[in-house]
Amino acid sequence: MAKRRRNFKRNSLKAGLPPGALVLIGNQREEPVTIELIDYSEDSYAEVEIADVEDLKESLLTSTVSWVNINGIHNTDAIGAIGKVYGIHNLVLEDILNTDHRPKVEPFEDYVFFTMKMMWYNKNDELEHEQISIVFGKPYVLCFQEVKGDIFDPIRQRIRENSGLIRKKGTDYLVYRLIDSVVDNYFAIIERIDERVENLEIAIIEETEEDLTREIQHLKREIITLKRALLPLREAVSGLEKRVSELIDPDNEKYFRDVYDHLIQIADNLETNREVLSGLMDLQMANMSNRMNQVMKVLTVIASLFIPLTFIAGIYGMNFEYMPELHWKYGYFAVWGLMLLIFAAMLIFFRRKKWF
């Protein structure tokens, strides 16, 4: 609930501003925005760090593929300047600066805008996510990230080594590789969730004393977070597969179709785990109820054993003068013997009934 209030508060910053106003909706960071350019073709390769946004204009004049990676979106002036260089509409820049935006694909005349969520588990085993926004045209691919550091290093390495098809293909294939890397990382998350669900199932079936309700609920929240990112991403990839723009080569449709199939597989796995967790929650509640019933049964048996003893003690605790047993020489021992006999008889009876 607290997180929803924070999101509402951040989005309220745009209230009253005109459409396309460049306002960051996300975490304000102190580190500077850095721009990395990888320019390549089948026969050439260059990798530089851009200090001045105006230097990016040269990437529009070449016939090579220019992959521009922008690390950090907290400097709205820099994002606006990049948008001017590549002719990106302010509404697209507004979506890039909104880190709560749902994944989508949006084609324009000269470029395509695509956004998605990159997710991973941190060292504290907590699920984190970062928005990745991609704008690609014929000669360039712009990749906007919230922070520096990603899962794209294998792609960079393949470009450097001229390995595989990446340097023989155009910008749409590079976009496919970026999306595919993000989707592949979801499989690692799914494997971790599968492992945790399996451990929970074993613990609940073995009826451990530990209360696992919080862990089950936490996992269900993680699955909801993943589904909120995956389902719209599946729709967006479907749009690329169906060639929402002429910038996508028909020969590359099969690659996007493969990513789409992976997303269906991940979504099915999440739905299965969600149903298993719902069943585990019911089983956990049933186990807790059974344990409580066992405790109540033991307490009831103990109370039942002492009821007749309390009755006898109550009778002889009355202060009447004429009670024959009070003056009998063996009265105390006889009452003790009667109480022990009743206790033993009831204990044997309950044991034969298997009440404990």
Secondary structure, DSSP 4 states (H G I P E B T S, - for coil): -HHHHHHHHHHGGGTTPPTT----BS----SPPEEEEEEE-SS-EEEEEESSGGGGGGGGSSSSEEEEEEE----HHHHHHHHHHHT--HHHHHHHHBTTPPPEEEE-SS-EEEEEEEEEE-TTS-EEEEEEEEEE-SSEEEEEESSS--S-HHHHHHHHHT-TTGGGS-HHHHHHHHHHHHHHHHHHHHHHHHHHHHHHHHHHHTT-SS--HHHHHHHHHHHHHHHHHHHHHHHHHHHHHTTSSTTS-GGGHHHHHHHHHHHHHHHHHHHHHHHHHHHHHHHHHHHHHHHHHHHHHHHHHHHHHHHHHHHHHHHTTS--S--GGGG-TTHHHHHHHHHHHHHHHHHHHHHHTT--
